[in-house]
Amino acid sequence: MRGKAYRREKEARAKARASKQMKLLGFDAEDITHKSTGYYAETRTPCSCFMCGNQRKYGKGSRDVELTRQEKLADIQEREELGGK
């Protein structure tokens, strides 16, 4: 089991990486604060627009996106419960 020092070091590396990415993405220097860097390091998706959000929700169309194995199994089970339609 690892301690607090490891977690703090890992968090510091994630914040440093996030800070570099924010600079590459064109954030202003005044926008890159300790709080915003921590937020970006944790989430990596600053908003939920169609470009940043989940591709399963904002893809070309919900029918164009391949279903996961779990979703396929749920559909099969649902059809069987409804009478095999």
C-alpha positions as CSV (number, residue, x, y, z in Angstrom):
1,M,0.0,0.0,0.0
2,R,1.4,3.4,-1.0
3,G,1.3,6.4,1.2
4,K,0.4,10.1,1.0
5,A,3.8,11.0,-0.5
6,Y,3.1,8.8,-3.5
7,R,-0.4,10.3,-4.0
8,R,0.9,13.8,-3.7
9,E,3.7,13.2,-6.2
10,K,1.2,11.6,-8.6
11,E,-1.1,14.6,-8.2
12,A,1.8,17.0,-8.8
13,R,2.8,15.2,-12.0
14,A,-0.9,15.2,-13.2
15,K,-1.1,19.0,-12.6
16,A,2.2,19.6,-14.4
17,R,1.0,17.6,-17.4
18,A,-2.4,19.4,-17.3
19,S,-0.7,22.8,-17.1
20,K,1.4,22.0,-20.2
21,Q,-1.7,20.8,-22.1
22,M,-3.6,23.9,-21.1
23,K,-0.8,26.0,-22.6
24,L,-0.8,24.0,-25.8
25,L,-4.6,24.4,-26.0
26,G,-4.2,28.2,-25.9
27,F,-5.3,29.0,-22.4
28,D,-4.2,32.5,-21.3
29,A,-1.5,32.7,-18.6
30,E,-3.9,34.4,-16.3
31,D,-6.4,31.5,-16.7
32,I,-3.9,28.9,-15.7
33,T,-4.3,29.0,-11.9
34,H,-3.7,26.4,-9.2
35,K,-7.4,25.7,-9.0
36,S,-8.1,25.5,-12.8
37,T,-5.0,23.3,-13.3
38,G,-6.3,20.9,-10.6
39,Y,-9.7,20.9,-12.1
40,Y,-8.3,20.2,-15.6
41,A,-5.9,17.5,-14.3
42,E,-8.9,15.7,-12.7
43,T,-11.4,15.9,-15.5
44,R,-9.6,16.6,-18.8
45,T,-13.0,17.6,-20.3
46,P,-13.6,21.2,-19.4
47,C,-17.1,21.2,-20.9
48,S,-19.7,18.8,-22.3
49,C,-20.0,20.2,-25.8
50,F,-20.1,17.9,-28.8
51,M,-16.3,18.2,-29.2
52,C,-15.3,17.5,-25.6
53,G,-18.2,15.3,-24.4
54,N,-18.9,11.6,-24.5
55,Q,-18.8,10.4,-28.1
56,R,-21.5,7.9,-27.4
57,K,-23.8,10.8,-26.7
58,Y,-22.5,13.3,-29.2
59,G,-21.4,11.1,-32.0
60,K,-22.6,11.4,-35.6
61,G,-25.7,9.7,-34.5
62,S,-26.6,7.4,-31.6
63,R,-27.2,4.6,-34.2
64,D,-23.8,5.1,-35.8
65,V,-22.0,4.3,-32.5
66,E,-21.2,0.6,-31.8
67,L,-23.0,-0.8,-28.8
68,T,-20.9,-2.2,-26.0
69,R,-21.1,-5.9,-25.1
70,Q,-23.1,-5.1,-22.0
71,E,-25.6,-3.0,-23.9
72,K,-26.0,-5.8,-26.5
73,L,-26.7,-8.4,-23.7
74,A,-29.2,-6.0,-22.0
75,D,-31.0,-5.6,-25.3
76,I,-31.2,-9.4,-25.8
77,Q,-32.4,-10.0,-22.3
78,E,-35.1,-7.3,-22.7
79,R,-36.3,-8.8,-26.0
80,E,-36.5,-12.2,-24.3
81,E,-38.5,-10.8,-21.4
82,L,-40.9,-9.1,-23.9
83,G,-41.7,-12.3,-25.7
84,G,-38.9,-12.7,-28.3
85,K,-39.7,-9.8,-30.5
